[in-house]
Amino acid sequence: MSTLLVLALLLVAVLAAGQRARAAADLSALAAAGSLVRGEGEREACAAAGTVARHNGGSLRTCRTELVGTDPWPRVRVTVTSEVPGTPWEATAEAVGGAAALTG
């Protein structure tokens, strides 16, 4: 019985870390995209993404800007990790912020 409780708590910790990583990645990508829209460079945009990731319980692992087709607005792709408490594991999430491609 206690083994099942420990496994259930571990599962909850993994799920919570995954959600924290996804939220931190989404917010970090938006912060970086906002910096680019204000005319700041990639270095400043990624610094903003790192700050937002840390404030949301994550750690920025990658950050890069990219131009897509003829769209004048760059996109930012970030990868954020969040530790799973009590384990050596990390949850990882990736997000993209910036202009959305219009289809139709």
N, C-alpha and C positions, 0 to 999 in steps of 0.2 A: 504493500500500500504506500509506504513512504517513497519507494522508487518511482511509482506513478506520479506522486506529488512533485518530486524533484524534476521529472521529465516534463510535467505540465508547466512548472515554473520556468524551466529552460526554454520551452517553446514560446511562452509569453515574452520572455526576454528577447528572444530572436525576432519575434514579430514586432515588438516595440522598437528595437534597434533599426529594423528595416524601414518602419514608418518614419522614424526620426531621420534616417539617411535620405529618404525620398523627399521629405519636407525641406530639409536643409539644402538638398540639391536644387529643388525647384526655386526656392527663394534666392539661392546664390546665383543661379542663372539669370533670374530677373534683375537682381542687383547689378550684375555685370552688364547686362543689356542696357539697363538704364544709364550706366556710366558711359557706354559707347554712344548712346543717343545724345548725351550731353556734350559729346565731342572729346571725351577723354580717350586715351590710348588703351591698348591691350593690357599693359602693365597695371594701370590704375583700375581697369575693369576687373582684372583677376584679383587684385588686392581687395577690392570691394566684395567680391565673391568669397574670398577667404574669411573676411571679417564676418560676413553673414553666416557662413557655414559654422564658424566657431560659436557664434551667439546662439545657434540652434542645435548645439550638441554634436556637430560633425567636424570633419577635417577635410579640407579641400585637397584632392589628390592631383587632378588635372584641370586645366582651364585653357581653352583655345578659342580664338575667334575665327570665323570663316565667312566668306562671301558665297552666296548661293545664286548661281546664274547671273542674271542682270539686275537682281534686287539690290538697290543701293544701301539697304540696311543690313549690317552684319548680324550674324548669329553668334551666340556664345554657347559652347558645349562644356559642361563641368562634370566632374566625377567627385562624389563626396562619400566618405566612409564614416561609420558610427560604430563605436565599440559595443559589443554585447557584454553587459556587466557580468562579472564572475567567470568569464571565459577568455581564451586568447583569440576569439573570433571577431570579425568585423562584418557589418552589413555594408554593402556598396550600392550606390544609386547614381544614375546618370540623368542629366536633364539638359534641355536646350532652351535658351531664352533668346528672343529677338523676333524679327518679322516672320510671320507665318506665310507659307507658300499658298497663293490663291490658285484654285483650280476651277475649271468650269468653262 
